[in-house]
Amino acid sequence: MTLKKATYDKLIKPDGQPQYGRFNKPFAEINYRDFDYCNNMDKPASRLQKHFHYNQFHFLGIHSPDFTMACAIANVRYVANAFVYLFNHQSGELHQRSFIQPLGLRCKQSNQPFHGLSRFTKGDAQFEILGRSAPNRYDLSVKIGKSISIDATITAPDTLEPTALCTHTGYNGWAYTQKLNTLSVEGYIHWKQHTLALEQDRCLASSDWSCGYMRRETAWNWASISAFLPDQTRLGLNLACGVNETSFNENTLWINGTAHELESAVFEFDRKNRMAPWQITTRDRKVELTFVPEARHEEKVNAYLVASNFSQLPGRYYGTVQDRDCHTYKLDGVYGLAEDHYAKW
């Protein structure tokens, strides 16, 4: 894998420009306020443009043979959003809650991936993600009234190699993403009358920490797996198409913490029937998968300044993936996620 070593521990260099590339470790701080942001005619962007054109979100997923839990905090300035859902693999029941705040009110996000608190609140709903280092980890807390309570510690093992990437977007922007799959997790989920223990030998987690001055209209597909194979191999997969692809891509296979870079991804599915099977491959054919959705969390917003057509689907993966040493791993009904997302922000 060809990885760059950052020359500065913050993403934006002293000259006001980002460090572009795929890096061997995450940045300590995404100091976006230091970005020398110009418009398409090379004039300095206004203070309002610098504020409203910046987006940031953090997604966390917890995966076990019995259930999938996913939650996120997102702030696209015009609105902030938080959601959480729990999908029971045995019963097929999907429980979900979603909240929106105008103008990012009551939403705070840290610009340091492993330091500081991100929080979203609305009414009796409170989402918190606290980043910590040594070891790198997230303390997740979700409380919605008296019926939903999630407390989890999600930790990156010392041997886990991250995917950290910064690419150009459009003419004058950039996007940074930091993906970590097969994270260790412990804690519990209490959802109404049910309490689920998060056992380290059965549960794994995934994290997507992303931000930037992205295209005004952005669309992408995404696939994510964090699972134990029958022989207890920890297998993680992250594939994306439509974003973070200028000169570099974020596509990664993890085997027991070792990251294997993958080529560009192709997603084939029916937008009129997203619950039909998907075909997901990479250009080098090291990934050849069929994804069979079992549930769908979706959100559609079509407002004047912002729009979103978002579908995230838990389901099962079948097929093969191959690492850089040409070792092939068979997936026979492994649980994971797929996503189809259009955003105007």
Phi and psi restraints in degrees (value plus and minus 20) as a CYANA .aco file:
   2 THR   PHI    -113.9   -73.9
   2 THR   PSI      88.1   128.1
   3 LEU   PHI    -139.5   -99.5
   3 LEU   PSI     127.0   167.0
   4 LYS   PHI    -114.4   -74.4
   4 LYS   PSI     131.4   171.4
   5 LYS   PHI    -122.8   -82.8
   5 LYS   PSI     103.2   143.2
   6 ALA   PHI     -82.5   -42.5
   6 ALA   PSI     122.8   162.8
   7 THR   PHI    -110.2   -70.2
   7 THR   PSI     -27.2    12.8
   8 TYR   PHI    -170.4  -130.4
   8 TYR   PSI     118.6   158.6
   9 ASP   PHI     -97.3   -57.3
   9 ASP   PSI     -26.6    13.4
  10 LYS   PHI    -126.8   -86.8
  10 LYS   PSI     131.0   171.0
  11 LEU   PHI     -83.5   -43.5
  11 LEU   PSI     -65.7   -25.7
  12 ILE   PHI    -107.2   -67.2
  12 ILE   PSI     103.8   143.8
  13 LYS   PHI     -95.0   -55.0
  13 LYS   PSI     148.2   188.2
  14 PRO   PHI     -78.5   -38.5
  14 PRO   PSI     -40.9    -0.9
  15 ASP   PHI    -103.6   -63.6
  15 ASP   PSI     -17.6    22.4
  16 GLY   PHI      68.0   108.0
  16 GLY   PSI     -14.5    25.5
  17 GLN   PHI    -131.9   -91.9
  17 GLN   PSI     127.7   167.7
  18 PRO   PHI     -91.4   -51.4
  18 PRO   PSI     141.5   181.5
  19 GLN   PHI    -112.2   -72.2
  19 GLN   PSI      97.5   137.5
  20 TYR   PHI    -117.4   -77.4
  20 TYR   PSI     122.2   162.2
  21 GLY   PHI     123.0   163.0
  21 GLY   PSI    -194.8  -154.8
  22 ARG   PHI    -129.5   -89.5
  22 ARG   PSI     102.6   142.6
  23 PHE   PHI    -131.1   -91.1
  23 PHE   PSI     139.0   179.0
  24 ASN   PHI    -104.3   -64.3
  24 ASN   PSI     -25.5    14.5
  25 LYS   PHI    -179.9  -139.9
  25 LYS   PSI     137.4   177.4
  26 PRO   PHI     -86.6   -46.6
  26 PRO   PSI     140.4   180.4
  27 PHE   PHI    -102.7   -62.7
  27 PHE   PSI     129.5   169.5
  28 ALA   PHI     -88.8   -48.8
  28 ALA   PSI     -51.9   -11.9
  29 GLU   PHI    -169.4  -129.4
  29 GLU   PSI     118.9   158.9
  30 ILE   PHI    -120.9   -80.9
  30 ILE   PSI      66.3   106.3
  31 ASN   PHI    -103.8   -63.8
  31 ASN   PSI      43.6    83.6
  32 TYR   PHI     -82.3   -42.3
  32 TYR   PSI     -45.8    -5.8
  33 ARG   PHI     -86.2   -46.2
  33 ARG   PSI     -38.6     1.4
  34 ASP   PHI    -106.8   -66.8
  34 ASP   PSI     -22.2    17.8
  35 PHE   PHI     -88.7   -48.7
  35 PHE   PSI     111.5   151.5
  36 ASP   PHI    -102.6   -62.6
  36 ASP   PSI      63.3   103.3
  37 TYR   PHI    -106.8   -66.8
  37 TYR   PSI     102.9   142.9
  38 CYS   PHI    -140.3  -100.3
  38 CYS   PSI     138.4   178.4
  39 ASN   PHI    -101.8   -61.8
  39 ASN   PSI    -196.0  -156.0
  40 ASN   PHI     -88.5   -48.5
  40 ASN   PSI     -32.8     7.2
  41 MET   PHI    -125.7   -85.7
  41 MET   PSI       0.1    40.1
  42 ASP   PHI      50.5    90.5
  42 ASP   PSI      -6.0    34.0
  43 LYS   PHI    -110.3   -70.3
  43 LYS   PSI     125.6   165.6
  44 PRO   PHI     -78.1   -38.1
  44 PRO   PSI     114.2   154.2
  45 ALA   PHI     -87.4   -47.4
  45 ALA   PSI     131.0   171.0
  46 SER   PHI     -93.6   -53.6
  46 SER   PSI     147.3   187.3
  47 ARG   PHI     -81.4   -41.4
  47 ARG   PSI     -59.8   -19.8
  48 LEU   PHI     -86.0   -46.0
  48 LEU   PSI     -60.1   -20.1
  49 GLN   PHI     -83.6   -43.6
  49 GLN   PSI     -62.7   -22.7
  50 LYS   PHI     -82.4   -42.4
  50 LYS   PSI     -53.9   -13.9
  51 HIS   PHI     -96.3   -56.3
  51 HIS   PSI     -72.8   -32.8
  52 PHE   PHI     -99.4   -59.4
  52 PHE   PSI     -37.5     2.5
  53 HIS   PHI    -108.7   -68.7
  53 HIS   PSI     -24.7    15.3
  54 TYR   PHI    -114.6   -74.6
  54 TYR   PSI     112.2   152.2
  55 ASN   PHI    -142.8  -102.8
  55 ASN   PSI     130.5   170.5
  56 GLN   PHI    -171.5  -131.5
  56 GLN   PSI     120.8   160.8
  57 PHE   PHI    -171.3  -131.3
  57 PHE   PSI     137.1   177.1
  58 HIS   PHI    -157.0  -117.0
  58 HIS   PSI     101.5   141.5
  59 PHE   PHI    -132.2   -92.2
  59 PHE   PSI     117.8   157.8
  60 LEU   PHI    -150.3  -110.3
  60 LEU   PSI     113.7   153.7
  61 GLY   PHI    -144.8  -104.8
  61 GLY   PSI     124.2   164.2
  62 ILE   PHI    -143.3  -103.3
  62 ILE   PSI     108.8   148.8
  63 HIS   PHI    -146.9  -106.9
  63 HIS   PSI     112.5   152.5
  64 SER   PHI    -162.4  -122.4
  64 SER   PSI     150.2   190.2
  65 PRO   PHI     -83.1   -43.1
  65 PRO   PSI     -39.5     0.5
  66 ASP   PHI    -119.6   -79.6
  66 ASP   PSI     -47.4    -7.4
  67 PHE   PHI    -176.9  -136.9
  67 PHE   PSI     143.4   183.4
  68 THR   PHI    -146.6  -106.6
  68 THR   PSI     108.7   148.7
  69 MET   PHI    -139.5   -99.5
  69 MET   PSI     116.1   156.1
  70 ALA   PHI    -159.7  -119.7
  70 ALA   PSI     123.6   163.6
  71 CYS   PHI    -171.0  -131.0
  71 CYS   PSI     140.2   180.2
  72 ALA   PHI    -176.0  -136.0
  72 ALA   PSI     132.8   172.8
  73 ILE   PHI    -141.7  -101.7
  73 ILE   PSI     106.6   146.6
  74 ALA   PHI    -153.7  -113.7
  74 ALA   PSI     118.8   158.8
  75 ASN   PHI    -151.3  -111.3
  75 ASN   PSI      89.8   129.8
  76 VAL   PHI    -128.1   -88.1
  76 VAL   PSI       6.4    46.4
  77 ARG   PHI      51.0    91.0
  77 ARG   PSI     -74.7   -34.7
  78 TYR   PHI     -86.9   -46.9
  78 TYR   PSI     -54.6   -14.6
  79 VAL   PHI    -163.7  -123.7
  79 VAL   PSI     136.0   176.0
  80 ALA   PHI    -138.5   -98.5
  80 ALA   PSI     129.1   169.1
  81 ASN   PHI    -160.1  -120.1
  81 ASN   PSI     125.7   165.7
  82 ALA   PHI    -160.2  -120.2
  82 ALA   PSI     121.4   161.4
  83 PHE   PHI    -163.1  -123.1
  83 PHE   PSI     139.9   179.9
  84 VAL   PHI    -169.8  -129.8
  84 VAL   PSI     120.7   160.7
  85 TYR   PHI    -164.5  -124.5
  85 TYR   PSI     135.7   175.7
  86 LEU   PHI    -151.1  -111.1
  86 LEU   PSI     102.3   142.3
  87 PHE   PHI    -133.6   -93.6
  87 PHE   PSI     102.3   142.3
  88 ASN   PHI    -109.2   -69.2
  88 ASN   PSI      95.3   135.3
  89 HIS   PHI     -85.4   -45.4
  89 HIS   PSI     -53.0   -13.0
  90 GLN   PHI     -98.0   -58.0
  90 GLN   PSI     -67.3   -27.3
  91 SER   PHI    -106.3   -66.3
  91 SER   PSI     -40.1    -0.1
  92 GLY   PHI      58.4    98.4
  92 GLY   PSI     -11.6    28.4
  93 GLU   PHI    -100.4   -60.4
  93 GLU   PSI     116.2   156.2
  94 LEU   PHI    -136.8   -96.8
  94 LEU   PSI      98.3   138.3
  95 HIS   PHI    -128.4   -88.4
  95 HIS   PSI     111.6   151.6
  96 GLN   PHI    -167.6  -127.6
  96 GLN   PSI     128.2   168.2
  97 ARG   PHI    -159.1  -119.1
  97 ARG   PSI     122.2   162.2
  98 SER   PHI    -164.4  -124.4
  98 SER   PSI     126.3   166.3
  99 PHE   PHI    -160.7  -120.7
  99 PHE   PSI     126.8   166.8
 100 ILE   PHI    -151.6  -111.6
 100 ILE   PSI     118.8   158.8
 101 GLN   PHI    -143.8  -103.8
 101 GLN   PSI     110.3   150.3
 102 PRO   PHI     -90.1   -50.1
 102 PRO   PSI     125.0   165.0
 103 LEU   PHI      37.2    77.2
 103 LEU   PSI       5.9    45.9
 104 GLY   PHI      48.7    88.7
 104 GLY   PSI      -0.3    39.7
 105 LEU   PHI     -83.0   -43.0
 105 LEU   PSI     121.7   161.7
 106 ARG   PHI      38.4    78.4
 106 ARG   PSI       8.7    48.7
 107 CYS   PHI    -148.2  -108.2
 107 CYS   PSI     104.0   144.0
 108 LYS   PHI    -149.1  -109.1
 108 LYS   PSI     115.6   155.6
 109 GLN   PHI    -152.6  -112.6
 109 GLN   PSI     116.0   156.0
 110 SER   PHI     -95.2   -55.2
 110 SER   PSI     122.6   162.6
 111 ASN   PHI    -116.5   -76.5
 111 ASN   PSI      -5.3    34.7
 112 GLN   PHI    -137.2   -97.2
 112 GLN   PSI      93.0   133.0
 113 PRO   PHI     -74.5   -34.5
 113 PRO   PSI     -54.1   -14.1
 114 PHE   PHI    -142.6  -102.6
 114 PHE   PSI      18.0    58.0
 115 HIS   PHI    -179.4  -139.4
 115 HIS   PSI     113.9   153.9
 116 GLY   PHI      79.2   119.2
 116 GLY   PSI     147.9   187.9
 117 LEU   PHI    -126.9   -86.9
 117 LEU   PSI     112.4   152.4
 118 SER   PHI    -129.2   -89.2
 118 SER   PSI     114.6   154.6
 119 ARG   PHI    -164.9  -124.9
 119 ARG   PSI     123.1   163.1
 120 PHE   PHI    -154.7  -114.7
 120 PHE   PSI     113.4   153.4
 121 THR   PHI    -156.6  -116.6
 121 THR   PSI     123.2   163.2
 122 LYS   PHI    -176.5  -136.5
 122 LYS   PSI     100.6   140.6
 123 GLY   PHI      37.4    77.4
 123 GLY   PSI    -146.8  -106.8
 124 ASP   PHI    -113.5   -73.5
 124 ASP   PSI      -5.2    34.8
 125 ALA   PHI    -122.7   -82.7
 125 ALA   PSI     112.0   152.0
 126 GLN   PHI    -159.2  -119.2
 126 GLN   PSI     105.4   145.4
 127 PHE   PHI    -135.8   -95.8
 127 PHE   PSI     111.0   151.0
 128 GLU   PHI    -157.6  -117.6
 128 GLU   PSI     115.3   155.3
 129 ILE   PHI    -148.5  -108.5
 129 ILE   PSI      94.5   134.5
 130 LEU   PHI    -125.7   -85.7
 130 LEU   PSI      96.7   136.7
 131 GLY   PHI    -106.0   -66.0
 131 GLY   PSI     116.9   156.9
 132 ARG   PHI    -157.0  -117.0
 132 ARG   PSI     137.1   177.1
 133 SER   PHI    -141.4  -101.4
 133 SER   PSI     147.7   187.7
 134 ALA   PHI      35.4    75.4
 134 ALA   PSI      45.2    85.2
 135 PRO   PHI    -105.8   -65.8
 135 PRO   PSI     142.7   182.7
 136 ASN   PHI     -85.8   -45.8
 136 ASN   PSI     106.9   146.9
 137 ARG   PHI    -181.1  -141.1
 137 ARG   PSI     147.0   187.0
 138 TYR   PHI    -147.3  -107.3
 138 TYR   PSI     112.8   152.8
 139 ASP   PHI    -118.7   -78.7
 139 ASP   PSI      93.0   133.0
 140 LEU   PHI    -121.4   -81.4
 140 LEU   PSI     111.5   151.5
 141 SER   PHI    -156.6  -116.6
 141 SER   PSI     103.7   143.7
 142 VAL   PHI    -147.9  -107.9
 142 VAL   PSI     106.7   146.7
 143 LYS   PHI    -154.6  -114.6
 143 LYS   PSI     104.4   144.4
 144 ILE   PHI    -149.8  -109.8
 144 ILE   PSI      83.0   123.0
 145 GLY   PHI      36.4    76.4
 145 GLY   PSI    -162.7  -122.7
 146 LYS   PHI    -120.6   -80.6
 146 LYS   PSI     -20.5    19.5
 147 SER   PHI    -119.4   -79.4
 147 SER   PSI     -41.6    -1.6
 148 ILE   PHI    -149.9  -109.9
 148 ILE   PSI     107.6   147.6
 149 SER   PHI    -167.2  -127.2
 149 SER   PSI     103.3   143.3
 150 ILE   PHI    -146.8  -106.8
 150 ILE   PSI     106.1   146.1
 151 ASP   PHI    -152.7  -112.7
 151 ASP   PSI      96.7   136.7
 152 ALA   PHI    -163.9  -123.9
 152 ALA   PSI     123.3   163.3
 153 THR   PHI    -130.1   -90.1
 153 THR   PSI     100.6   140.6
 154 ILE   PHI    -134.4   -94.4
 154 ILE   PSI      96.0   136.0
 155 THR   PHI    -140.5  -100.5
 155 THR   PSI     118.2   158.2
 156 ALA   PHI    -107.9   -67.9
 156 ALA   PSI      94.3   134.3
 157 PRO   PHI     -77.4   -37.4
 157 PRO   PSI     131.4   171.4
 158 ASP   PHI     -77.7   -37.7
 158 ASP   PSI     -48.8    -8.8
 159 THR   PHI    -106.3   -66.3
 159 THR   PSI     -23.9    16.1
 160 LEU   PHI    -100.8   -60.8
 160 LEU   PSI     101.7   141.7
 161 GLU   PHI    -111.1   -71.1
 161 GLU   PSI     107.3   147.3
 162 PRO   PHI    -102.8   -62.8
 162 PRO   PSI     143.7   183.7
 163 THR   PHI    -127.7   -87.7
 163 THR   PSI      95.0   135.0
 164 ALA   PHI    -148.8  -108.8
 164 ALA   PSI     104.9   144.9
 165 LEU   PHI    -165.1  -125.1
 165 LEU   PSI     117.3   157.3
 166 CYS   PHI    -151.0  -111.0
 166 CYS   PSI     107.7   147.7
 167 THR   PHI    -151.0  -111.0
 167 THR   PSI     138.8   178.8
 168 HIS   PHI     -86.7   -46.7
 168 HIS   PSI     125.5   165.5
 169 THR   PHI    -152.8  -112.8
 169 THR   PSI     110.5   150.5
 170 GLY   PHI      38.4    78.4
 170 GLY   PSI    -169.1  -129.1
 171 TYR   PHI    -109.3   -69.3
 171 TYR   PSI     -49.5    -9.5
 172 ASN   PHI    -157.9  -117.9
 172 ASN   PSI      -2.9    37.1
 173 GLY   PHI    -140.2  -100.2
 173 GLY   PSI    -196.3  -156.3
 174 TRP   PHI    -172.5  -132.5
 174 TRP   PSI     139.1   179.1
 175 ALA   PHI    -154.4  -114.4
 175 ALA   PSI     115.3   155.3
 176 TYR   PHI    -137.7   -97.7
 176 TYR   PSI     115.1   155.1
 177 THR   PHI    -156.8  -116.8
 177 THR   PSI     125.5   165.5
 178 GLN   PHI    -152.1  -112.1
 178 GLN   PSI      92.6   132.6
 179 LYS   PHI    -133.6   -93.6
 179 LYS   PSI     117.7   157.7
 180 LEU   PHI    -159.2  -119.2
 180 LEU   PSI     101.0   141.0
 181 ASN   PHI    -137.5   -97.5
 181 ASN   PSI     144.1   184.1
 182 THR   PHI      38.1    78.1
 182 THR   PSI      23.1    63.1
 183 LEU   PHI     -97.7   -57.7
 183 LEU   PSI     129.8   169.8
 184 SER   PHI     -98.1   -58.1
 184 SER   PSI     130.8   170.8
 185 VAL   PHI    -167.3  -127.3
 185 VAL   PSI     124.4   164.4
 186 GLU   PHI    -168.1  -128.1
 186 GLU   PSI     136.0   176.0
 187 GLY   PHI     117.3   157.3
 187 GLY   PSI    -166.2  -126.2
 188 TYR   PHI    -173.9  -133.9
 188 TYR   PSI     140.8   180.8
 189 ILE   PHI    -144.7  -104.7
 189 ILE   PSI     103.1   143.1
 190 HIS   PHI    -133.5   -93.5
 190 HIS   PSI      94.0   134.0
 191 TRP   PHI    -147.5  -107.5
 191 TRP   PSI      84.9   124.9
 192 LYS   PHI      36.0    76.0
 192 LYS   PSI    -137.4   -97.4
 193 GLN   PHI    -108.3   -68.3
 193 GLN   PSI     -19.5    20.5
 194 HIS   PHI    -130.3   -90.3
 194 HIS   PSI     116.8   156.8
 195 THR   PHI    -141.3  -101.3
 195 THR   PSI     105.4   145.4
 196 LEU   PHI    -134.4   -94.4
 196 LEU   PSI     101.4   141.4
 197 ALA   PHI    -100.4   -60.4
 197 ALA   PSI     118.7   158.7
 198 LEU   PHI    -116.4   -76.4
 198 LEU   PSI      78.2   118.2
 199 GLU   PHI    -113.4   -73.4
 199 GLU   PSI     111.2   151.2
 200 GLN   PHI     -83.9   -43.9
 200 GLN   PSI     -47.2    -7.2
 201 ASP   PHI    -106.8   -66.8
 201 ASP   PSI     -20.3    19.7
 202 ARG   PHI    -145.7  -105.7
 202 ARG   PSI     -39.5     0.5
 203 CYS   PHI    -135.2   -95.2
 203 CYS   PSI     122.4   162.4
 204 LEU   PHI    -154.3  -114.3
 204 LEU   PSI     139.3   179.3
 205 ALA   PHI    -149.1  -109.1
 205 ALA   PSI     142.8   182.8
 206 SER   PHI    -153.7  -113.7
 206 SER   PSI     131.3   171.3
 207 SER   PHI    -156.1  -116.1
 207 SER   PSI     115.3   155.3
 208 ASP   PHI    -148.2  -108.2
 208 ASP   PSI      87.3   127.3
 209 TRP   PHI    -131.2   -91.2
 209 TRP   PSI      90.7   130.7
 210 SER   PHI    -156.0  -116.0
 210 SER   PSI     132.5   172.5
 211 CYS   PHI    -184.1  -144.1
 211 CYS   PSI     154.3   194.3
 212 GLY   PHI     122.9   162.9
 212 GLY   PSI    -199.6  -159.6
 213 TYR   PHI    -116.6   -76.6
 213 TYR   PSI      65.3   105.3
 214 MET   PHI    -107.6   -67.6
 214 MET   PSI     149.9   189.9
 215 ARG   PHI     -78.2   -38.2
 215 ARG   PSI     125.7   165.7
 216 ARG   PHI     -75.7   -35.7
 216 ARG   PSI     -60.5   -20.5
 217 GLU   PHI    -137.6   -97.6
 217 GLU   PSI     101.7   141.7
 218 THR   PHI    -149.4  -109.4
 218 THR   PSI     121.3   161.3
 219 ALA   PHI    -161.6  -121.6
 219 ALA   PSI     124.4   164.4
 220 TRP   PHI    -175.4  -135.4
 220 TRP   PSI     141.8   181.8
 221 ASN   PHI    -137.6   -97.6
 221 ASN   PSI     131.5   171.5
 222 TRP   PHI    -167.8  -127.8
 222 TRP   PSI     122.3   162.3
 223 ALA   PHI    -150.8  -110.8
 223 ALA   PSI     120.0   160.0
 224 SER   PHI    -165.1  -125.1
 224 SER   PSI     113.7   153.7
 225 ILE   PHI    -155.0  -115.0
 225 ILE   PSI     117.5   157.5
 226 SER   PHI    -160.3  -120.3
 226 SER   PSI      87.0   127.0
 227 ALA   PHI    -172.8  -132.8
 227 ALA   PSI     134.1   174.1
 228 PHE   PHI    -108.6   -68.6
 228 PHE   PSI     109.4   149.4
 229 LEU   PHI    -100.1   -60.1
 229 LEU   PSI     147.6   187.6
 230 PRO   PHI     -74.5   -34.5
 230 PRO   PSI     -50.0   -10.0
 231 ASP   PHI    -109.4   -69.4
 231 ASP   PSI      -6.9    33.1
 232 GLN   PHI      53.3    93.3
 232 GLN   PSI      -8.7    31.3
 233 THR   PHI     -80.3   -40.3
 233 THR   PSI     112.8   152.8
 234 ARG   PHI    -109.3   -69.3
 234 ARG   PSI      91.3   131.3
 235 LEU   PHI    -133.9   -93.9
 235 LEU   PSI     107.8   147.8
 236 GLY   PHI    -144.4  -104.4
 236 GLY   PSI     127.3   167.3
 237 LEU   PHI    -161.8  -121.8
 237 LEU   PSI     114.5   154.5
 238 ASN   PHI    -154.0  -114.0
 238 ASN   PSI      99.5   139.5
 239 LEU   PHI    -151.3  -111.3
 239 LEU   PSI     119.1   159.1
 240 ALA   PHI    -161.8  -121.8
 240 ALA   PSI     129.3   169.3
 241 CYS   PHI    -162.2  -122.2
 241 CYS   PSI     107.0   147.0
 242 GLY   PHI      91.5   131.5
 242 GLY   PSI     -31.1     8.9
 243 VAL   PHI    -171.6  -131.6
 243 VAL   PSI     134.6   174.6
 244 ASN   PHI      36.9    76.9
 244 ASN   PSI      29.9    69.9
 245 GLU   PHI    -148.7  -108.7
 245 GLU   PSI     -20.5    19.5
 246 THR   PHI     -96.8   -56.8
 246 THR   PSI      85.0   125.0
 247 SER   PHI      57.9    97.9
 247 SER   PSI     -49.3    -9.3
 248 PHE   PHI    -158.2  -118.2
 248 PHE   PSI     139.4   179.4
 249 ASN   PHI    -154.4  -114.4
 249 ASN   PSI     145.5   185.5
 250 GLU   PHI    -118.6   -78.6
 250 GLU   PSI     -14.9    25.1
 251 ASN   PHI     -89.6   -49.6
 251 ASN   PSI     107.4   147.4
 252 THR   PHI    -166.5  -126.5
 252 THR   PSI     119.3   159.3
 253 LEU   PHI    -132.9   -92.9
 253 LEU   PSI     109.1   149.1
 254 TRP   PHI    -128.5   -88.5
 254 TRP   PSI     110.7   150.7
 255 ILE   PHI    -143.2  -103.2
 255 ILE   PSI      90.3   130.3
 256 ASN   PHI      30.1    70.1
 256 ASN   PSI      22.6    62.6
 257 GLY   PHI      72.1   112.1
 257 GLY   PSI     -38.3     1.7
 258 THR   PHI    -102.9   -62.9
 258 THR   PSI     108.7   148.7
 259 ALA   PHI    -111.2   -71.2
 259 ALA   PSI     111.8   151.8
 260 HIS   PHI    -138.5   -98.5
 260 HIS   PSI      97.1   137.1
 261 GLU   PHI     -90.6   -50.6
 261 GLU   PSI     119.6   159.6
 262 LEU   PHI    -138.5   -98.5
 262 LEU   PSI     139.8   179.8
 263 GLU   PHI    -102.6   -62.6
 263 GLU   PSI    -195.0  -155.0
 264 SER   PHI     -81.6   -41.6
 264 SER   PSI     131.4   171.4
 265 ALA   PHI    -128.1   -88.1
 265 ALA   PSI     131.1   171.1
 266 VAL   PHI    -144.8  -104.8
 266 VAL   PSI     107.6   147.6
 267 PHE   PHI    -133.4   -93.4
 267 PHE   PSI     104.7   144.7
 268 GLU   PHI    -140.5  -100.5
 268 GLU   PSI      99.2   139.2
 269 PHE   PHI    -179.3  -139.3
 269 PHE   PSI     149.6   189.6
 270 ASP   PHI    -122.6   -82.6
 270 ASP   PSI      90.7   130.7
 271 ARG   PHI     -83.0   -43.0
 271 ARG   PSI     -45.5    -5.5
 272 LYS   PHI    -101.7   -61.7
 272 LYS   PSI     -30.5     9.5
 273 ASN   PHI    -171.4  -131.4
 273 ASN   PSI      55.8    95.8
 274 ARG   PHI     -87.1   -47.1
 274 ARG   PSI     -35.3     4.7
 275 MET   PHI    -101.3   -61.3
 275 MET   PSI     -25.7    14.3
 276 ALA   PHI     -96.1   -56.1
 276 ALA   PSI     137.9   177.9
 277 PRO   PHI     -77.5   -37.5
 277 PRO   PSI     122.7   162.7
 278 TRP   PHI    -122.8   -82.8
 278 TRP   PSI     131.4   171.4
 279 GLN   PHI    -132.2   -92.2
 279 GLN   PSI     105.3   145.3
 280 ILE   PHI    -148.8  -108.8
 280 ILE   PSI     100.8   140.8
 281 THR   PHI    -156.7  -116.7
 281 THR   PSI     148.4   188.4
 282 THR   PHI    -135.9   -95.9
 282 THR   PSI     140.1   180.1
 283 ARG   PHI     -80.0   -40.0
 283 ARG   PSI     -52.2   -12.2
 284 ASP   PHI    -106.4   -66.4
 284 ASP   PSI     -17.8    22.2
 285 ARG   PHI      42.7    82.7
 285 ARG   PSI      -1.8    38.2
 286 LYS   PHI     -96.0   -56.0
 286 LYS   PSI     -35.5     4.5
 287 VAL   PHI    -141.4  -101.4
 287 VAL   PSI     101.7   141.7
 288 GLU   PHI    -158.1  -118.1
 288 GLU   PSI      77.4   117.4
 289 LEU   PHI    -150.4  -110.4
 289 LEU   PSI     128.0   168.0
 290 THR   PHI    -131.0   -91.0
 290 THR   PSI     108.6   148.6
 291 PHE   PHI    -128.3   -88.3
 291 PHE   PSI     107.2   147.2
 292 VAL   PHI    -132.5   -92.5
 292 VAL   PSI      83.2   123.2
 293 PRO   PHI     -84.7   -44.7
 293 PRO   PSI     127.2   167.2
 294 GLU   PHI    -142.0  -102.0
 294 GLU   PSI     -34.5     5.5
 295 ALA   PHI    -178.9  -138.9
 295 ALA   PSI     149.8   189.8
 296 ARG   PHI    -165.7  -125.7
 296 ARG   PSI     105.8   145.8
 297 HIS   PHI    -120.8   -80.8
 297 HIS   PSI     101.8   141.8
 298 GLU   PHI    -154.9  -114.9
 298 GLU   PSI     130.0   170.0
 299 GLU   PHI    -161.8  -121.8
 299 GLU   PSI     112.5   152.5
 300 LYS   PHI    -148.8  -108.8
 300 LYS   PSI     104.5   144.5
 301 VAL   PHI    -152.6  -112.6
 301 VAL   PSI     109.8   149.8
 302 ASN   PHI    -154.1  -114.1
 302 ASN   PSI      63.8   103.8
 303 ALA   PHI    -128.1   -88.1
 303 ALA   PSI     159.1   199.1
 304 TYR   PHI     -84.5   -44.5
 304 TYR   PSI     -68.5   -28.5
 305 LEU   PHI    -115.7   -75.7
 305 LEU   PSI     -46.7    -6.7
 306 VAL   PHI    -151.3  -111.3
 306 VAL   PSI     134.4   174.4
 307 ALA   PHI    -170.8  -130.8
 307 ALA   PSI     131.5   171.5
 308 SER   PHI    -172.3  -132.3
 308 SER   PSI     111.7   151.7
 309 ASN   PHI    -145.0  -105.0
 309 ASN   PSI      78.3   118.3
 310 PHE   PHI    -143.3  -103.3
 310 PHE   PSI     102.9   142.9
 311 SER   PHI    -150.3  -110.3
 311 SER   PSI     101.1   141.1
 312 GLN   PHI    -139.8   -99.8
 312 GLN   PSI     108.4   148.4
 313 LEU   PHI    -144.5  -104.5
 313 LEU   PSI      96.6   136.6
 314 PRO   PHI     -97.3   -57.3
 314 PRO   PSI     125.0   165.0
 315 GLY   PHI    -198.0  -158.0
 315 GLY   PSI    -182.2  -142.2
 316 ARG   PHI    -135.8   -95.8
 316 ARG   PSI     124.6   164.6
 317 TYR   PHI    -129.3   -89.3
 317 TYR   PSI     118.0   158.0
 318 TYR   PHI    -151.0  -111.0
 318 TYR   PSI     120.7   160.7
 319 GLY   PHI     115.7   155.7
 319 GLY   PSI    -170.0  -130.0
 320 THR   PHI    -155.5  -115.5
 320 THR   PSI     130.9   170.9
 321 VAL   PHI    -150.9  -110.9
 321 VAL   PSI     132.5   172.5
 322 GLN   PHI    -153.5  -113.5
 322 GLN   PSI     115.3   155.3
 323 ASP   PHI    -106.6   -66.6
 323 ASP   PSI     159.5   199.5
 324 ARG   PHI     -89.1   -49.1
 324 ARG   PSI     -35.5     4.5
 325 ASP   PHI    -111.4   -71.4
 325 ASP   PSI      -8.8    31.2
 326 CYS   PHI      47.0    87.0
 326 CYS   PSI       3.0    43.0
 327 HIS   PHI    -106.4   -66.4
 327 HIS   PSI     108.8   148.8
 328 THR   PHI    -120.7   -80.7
 328 THR   PSI     116.9   156.9
 329 TYR   PHI    -138.9   -98.9
 329 TYR   PSI     109.8   149.8
 330 LYS   PHI    -114.4   -74.4
 330 LYS   PSI     112.2   152.2
 331 LEU   PHI    -129.4   -89.4
 331 LEU   PSI     100.8   140.8
 332 ASP   PHI    -145.6  -105.6
 332 ASP   PSI      58.5    98.5
 333 GLY   PHI      64.5   104.5
 333 GLY   PSI       8.5    48.5
 334 VAL   PHI     -93.2   -53.2
 334 VAL   PSI     113.9   153.9
 335 TYR   PHI     -96.7   -56.7
 335 TYR   PSI     123.6   163.6
 336 GLY   PHI    -186.8  -146.8
 336 GLY   PSI    -187.5  -147.5
 337 LEU   PHI    -145.2  -105.2
 337 LEU   PSI     132.5   172.5
 338 ALA   PHI    -155.8  -115.8
 338 ALA   PSI     135.5   175.5
 339 GLU   PHI    -165.3  -125.3
 339 GLU   PSI     122.8   162.8
 340 ASP   PHI    -147.3  -107.3
 340 ASP   PSI     103.4   143.4
 341 HIS   PHI    -163.3  -123.3
 341 HIS   PSI     107.0   147.0
 342 TYR   PHI    -136.1   -96.1
 342 TYR   PSI     114.3   154.3
 343 ALA   PHI    -158.2  -118.2
 343 ALA   PSI     117.4   157.4
 344 LYS   PHI    -137.9   -97.9
 344 LYS   PSI      98.4   138.4
